[in-house]
Amino acid sequence: MNVLYGSGEAGAAEVAKQVSQKGGHDSVRVTLRILEKKGHIKHRQDGRRYVYSPTVPHRAASRSAIRGLIRTFFRGSPKRAVLALLGMSRLSKDELDEIADWVEEARRSHESHDR
């Protein structure tokens, strides 16, 4: 999916090349067919090859993936996910300050919605 989001569209050979799957064209094609069956991508025919492109905007796909990750590994708790990320990351002071700013912005947003 990253290859398709990055380029907008690509054939199976291009995807295989970018994910470093030497000789893995068949597995890439199978994966692309599965993604298409699930509605994540679509194809158009360009001569003899299929050219694939995402059907779901990147932001929506990212949110869906994160929700699934949180549900699967953190018992549905975003707080647990954030704590796990903070615990495993070596964030710089500037990055921590930026995250703190985002938390404060989210807090203000919640306060304005509660009124």
N, C-alpha and C positions, 0 to 999 in steps of 0.2 A: 504494500500500500504506500509505503514511503516513496518508492520509485515513482509510482503513478501520481502521487500528490506533488512530488518535486518537478516532474516533467509535464504533468497535465495528461499525458497519454504515452503509452509505450507498447511494443509488441513483446511476446514472451522471451525472445532472444535478448532484447534490451534489458528486460527485468532480470533475467538470469545473469547477464554480464555484470549488472550493477550490484547484485547480491552475491557475487563471486561463486556462482554454482557452475563450475566447469562440468560440462556434460550433463548438467541438471535441468536441461530444457524440459524434459518430460515432467519432472516434479513441479517445475514452475507452471507449466501448462495446466496440470491437475489443480494446483492451488488457485490459479486464475479462474478456472471453471467453477471451483467451489465458491470463491468470492462472488462470482457472477450469479450463481444459483441462489446465494444468500442476499443478493441485491446490493452488494457493496460496490460493484463495478459493472460496466457494460462494455460491449465491444462493437466495433464497426469493421467491415471487411475492407482491406486495402490490397487489392490484387489477390494474392494467395494467402496473405497473412491477416490475422486478427489484430486490431489495435485496441487496447483496453484503456478505459478511463474511469475515474471514480464517479459514483453516482451520489455519494454523500459528501457534503462539505467537510473539509478537514477538521474544523472546529467541532462539528457535531459528532464526527467519528471519534475524535479525541475524548470528548466528554463521555461518550458511551463506553469507550474502552476503560476510562478511569473509574466510572461507576461499576463496571464489571470487576475490575481489579480490587476495588474497595470492598465490594460485596463478597468476593471470593476469599481474599486474604486477610481482611481486617474486620470481619464480622459486620460489614455494613457501616463501619464507623470512620468517617473522614478524619476525625481527631486521631484515631490510632494510626491512620496512614501518614498523616503529617508528622506525628511523633516518630514513626519509624524512619521517615525520610530525614528528619532532623538528626536522628541518632546515627545514621549511617553516612551522612555527608560531612565533608570537611569544608564548610562554608566560610568564606572570608567575612570580616566584619562588615564590609560594604554590602555583601549579599544578605547578611542577617539584617542589616538596617533597612534594606529594600523590602525584605519580607515583612519586617515590623511595620513598615509604611503601608503595605497591602492589607495587613491585619487591621490596622487602625482605620483604613478606608472602608473595609468590610464592616467594622464595628459601627462607623458613622452611618453607613447605608442601612444597617439593621435598625439603628435608633430612629432614623427618619421614617422607616416603614412601620415602626411600632406606634408612632404617634397618630 
